[in-house]
Amino acid sequence: MHFCMTGQYTPKSLNSIMENPKTNRYEAAKNLIEAAGADP
């Protein structure tokens, strides 16, 4: 079974990314997906 996950950045998160553009969003998304019990 396959699922599609989407997300949106909040204004606070966009400001944080702009302040630190080298932020690794992949790792944050991967941790969220794994916490939900799925393989990224």
HELIX and SHEET records of a PDB file:
HELIX    1   1 PRO A   11  GLU A   19  1                                   9    
HELIX    2   2 ARG A   25  ALA A   35  1                                  11    
END                                                                             
